[in-house]
Amino acid sequence: MIKNHYHTIIIGAGPAGLACALTLLQQGVDDLLVAEKFTFPRDKCCAGYITRKTEKEYRRFGLDPADCGYSLIKDFRLYFKRKQRQKINNKFLFTSREINRVALDDAFFRLAKARGVCIAENMPITGHDPETNTVILGKTYRIGYDNLVFADGTMGFGSACQRVKRRNLAMQLLFPSDRPDGIEIHFGITGRGYCWVSTFNGVTNVGMTDEYREAKDYKSLFAGFLKDLGLDAELSGLYAAFTPIGVRTPVIGKNIFFVGDALGACDPFTLSGVRNGLASGEKAALAIAAADPRILERYARALRVKFFLIRLLMNLFYIPWIRWLVFNVGCRFLSGAVTFFFNRFLNKK
Ligand SMILES: Cc1cc2nc3c(=O)[nH]c(=O)nc-3n(C[C@H](O)[C@H](O)[C@H](O)COP(=O)(O)OP(=O)(O)OC[C@H]3O[C@@H](n4cnc5c(N)ncnc54)[C@H](O)[C@@H]3O)c2cc1C
């Protein structure tokens, strides 16, 4: 039964929205509603990789990703312009059996429900009036709120309130295959992004990311990459979604909050967004519980600095001669340092 007013309404039941809801409950705020446009388990265009640190974050919320079939695939290979440059013994990146996030998101959803979070499935937000502090859910319900949290992703309803429009495109295709288990990361296929080929448990996930340009024919680029790999997969199951570039305004007014991809809390280089989704959801909840928006604003400021540095690194990395040096000199003569960087630096993300 949906009420006509809540202390907090959260739009979206992804990691960011549910982390916010669970933290609010911990803080003693239980007059809350999570509105989700799909029914769980819902499909999600995401490779579902999580780092050791993200795994710990989930455990803090009471969910062990190992129970959703997450484990390490040790064989990690770096490619540049279709040639293998380095093999790494992966110690930081965990993968689900299906190489997607459906089971993990569903388990988090069930945990939140079991803890007493009120979640309305199949209930998209279709209207918002900040003047009267009301949202319209589905076709019928006009509901009032004291606080509203947009956790509805890069291109969700909340994105209309934000000015930042740059974004990354990420595509992926999953299919059964008999390739050996392993993760391949390919650079030099797209302009400012990378491709991946991950196989685990008889499933292969091929993905491609790039800074989005409207004029570019990504489907042909993807088909060409598959062909180069010698993979003859049906393209009808190809999924695509956007991830944000740049941290957006965290709080509008004093009571409209943005978390996860809706905040832009997704690494612009690796596109890893789950951990920042959990963290930003938690910060928004703390800000709401303490009636102090500065808690989320401070987090967003720190993230902006971090992403600025990452983009600086990225800009350096995408200078052609530097990339050439990384793969032809670094991977060949300093492979120990490259391995260390992968397993130590990325582990912290
Ligand atoms: C192809 C691809 C691969 C990726 N791989 C990885 C990876 O391996 N590891 C990683 O960490 N990150 C990865 N990411 C990024 C990651 O998916 C996002 O950063 C993460 O999902 C952000 O979580 P969120 O909770 O903010 O948003 P989401 O998980 O997108 O959740 C938003 C929720 O809001 C709901 N919603 C949207 N609009 C409405 C509405 N109007 N009303 C109600 N509900 C609504 C949606 O249905 C959804 O459930 C990948 C992204 C892509 C596109």
PDBQT file of the ligand as one rigid body, heavy atoms in Angstrom, charges set to zero:
ROOT
HETATM    1  C1  LIG A 401      28.304  -2.225 -20.248  1.00  0.00    +0.000 C 
HETATM    2  C2  LIG A 401      28.633  -1.738 -18.860  1.00  0.00    +0.000 A 
HETATM    3  C3  LIG A 401      29.518  -2.471 -18.097  1.00  0.00    +0.000 A 
HETATM    4  C4  LIG A 401      29.819  -2.045 -16.788  1.00  0.00    +0.000 A 
HETATM    5  N1  LIG A 401      30.673  -2.826 -16.050  1.00  0.00    +0.000 NA
HETATM    6  C5  LIG A 401      30.912  -2.480 -14.764  1.00  0.00    +0.000 A 
HETATM    7  C6  LIG A 401      31.709  -3.326 -13.952  1.00  0.00    +0.000 A 
HETATM    8  O1  LIG A 401      32.176  -4.371 -14.400  1.00  0.00    +0.000 OA
HETATM    9  N2  LIG A 401      31.916  -2.961 -12.660  1.00  0.00    +0.000 N 
HETATM   10  C7  LIG A 401      31.386  -1.799 -12.136  1.00  0.00    +0.000 A 
HETATM   11  O2  LIG A 401      31.630  -1.493 -10.943  1.00  0.00    +0.000 OA
HETATM   12  N3  LIG A 401      30.627  -0.982 -12.888  1.00  0.00    +0.000 NA
HETATM   13  C8  LIG A 401      30.361  -1.300 -14.186  1.00  0.00    +0.000 A 
HETATM   14  N4  LIG A 401      29.544  -0.495 -14.936  1.00  0.00    +0.000 N 
HETATM   15  C9  LIG A 401      28.983   0.711 -14.321  1.00  0.00    +0.000 C 
HETATM   16  C10 LIG A 401      27.828   0.333 -13.404  1.00  0.00    +0.000 C 
HETATM   17  O3  LIG A 401      26.892  -0.426 -14.115  1.00  0.00    +0.000 OA
HETATM   18  C11 LIG A 401      27.139   1.580 -12.836  1.00  0.00    +0.000 C 
HETATM   19  O4  LIG A 401      28.097   2.499 -12.385  1.00  0.00    +0.000 OA
HETATM   20  C12 LIG A 401      26.217   1.184 -11.659  1.00  0.00    +0.000 C 
HETATM   21  O5  LIG A 401      25.175   0.395 -12.136  1.00  0.00    +0.000 OA
HETATM   22  C13 LIG A 401      25.652   2.434 -10.982  1.00  0.00    +0.000 C 
HETATM   23  O6  LIG A 401      24.707   2.037 -10.014  1.00  0.00    +0.000 OA
HETATM   24  P1  LIG A 401      23.403   2.928  -9.738  1.00  0.00    +0.000 P 
HETATM   25  O7  LIG A 401      22.719   2.309  -8.591  1.00  0.00    +0.000 OA
HETATM   26  O8  LIG A 401      23.772   4.354  -9.715  1.00  0.00    +0.000 OA
HETATM   27  O9  LIG A 401      22.522   2.787 -11.067  1.00  0.00    +0.000 OA
HETATM   28  P2  LIG A 401      21.800   1.505 -11.690  1.00  0.00    +0.000 P 
HETATM   29  O10 LIG A 401      22.452   0.257 -11.282  1.00  0.00    +0.000 OA
HETATM   30  O11 LIG A 401      21.710   1.833 -13.153  1.00  0.00    +0.000 OA
HETATM   31  O12 LIG A 401      20.365   1.544 -11.048  1.00  0.00    +0.000 OA
HETATM   32  C14 LIG A 401      19.439   2.528 -11.396  1.00  0.00    +0.000 C 
HETATM   33  C15 LIG A 401      18.063   1.963 -11.155  1.00  0.00    +0.000 C 
HETATM   34  O13 LIG A 401      17.108   2.995 -11.371  1.00  0.00    +0.000 OA
HETATM   35  C16 LIG A 401      16.001   2.453 -12.048  1.00  0.00    +0.000 C 
HETATM   36  N5  LIG A 401      15.311   3.560 -12.735  1.00  0.00    +0.000 N 
HETATM   37  C17 LIG A 401      15.750   4.277 -13.789  1.00  0.00    +0.000 A 
HETATM   38  N6  LIG A 401      14.854   5.212 -14.126  1.00  0.00    +0.000 NA
HETATM   39  C18 LIG A 401      13.827   5.085 -13.240  1.00  0.00    +0.000 A 
HETATM   40  C19 LIG A 401      12.585   5.760 -13.086  1.00  0.00    +0.000 A 
HETATM   41  N7  LIG A 401      12.197   6.771 -13.888  1.00  0.00    +0.000 N 
HETATM   42  N8  LIG A 401      11.765   5.375 -12.076  1.00  0.00    +0.000 NA
HETATM   43  C20 LIG A 401      12.106   4.365 -11.231  1.00  0.00    +0.000 A 
HETATM   44  N9  LIG A 401      13.272   3.675 -11.364  1.00  0.00    +0.000 NA
HETATM   45  C21 LIG A 401      14.118   4.040 -12.358  1.00  0.00    +0.000 A 
HETATM   46  C22 LIG A 401      16.613   1.435 -12.998  1.00  0.00    +0.000 C 
HETATM   47  O14 LIG A 401      15.669   0.478 -13.427  1.00  0.00    +0.000 OA
HETATM   48  C23 LIG A 401      17.709   0.832 -12.113  1.00  0.00    +0.000 C 
HETATM   49  O15 LIG A 401      17.258  -0.287 -11.403  1.00  0.00    +0.000 OA
HETATM   50  C24 LIG A 401      29.237  -0.871 -16.261  1.00  0.00    +0.000 A 
HETATM   51  C25 LIG A 401      28.347  -0.126 -17.024  1.00  0.00    +0.000 A 
HETATM   52  C26 LIG A 401      28.046  -0.564 -18.325  1.00  0.00    +0.000 A 
HETATM   53  C27 LIG A 401      27.060   0.239 -19.132  1.00  0.00    +0.000 C 
ENDROOT
TORSDOF 0
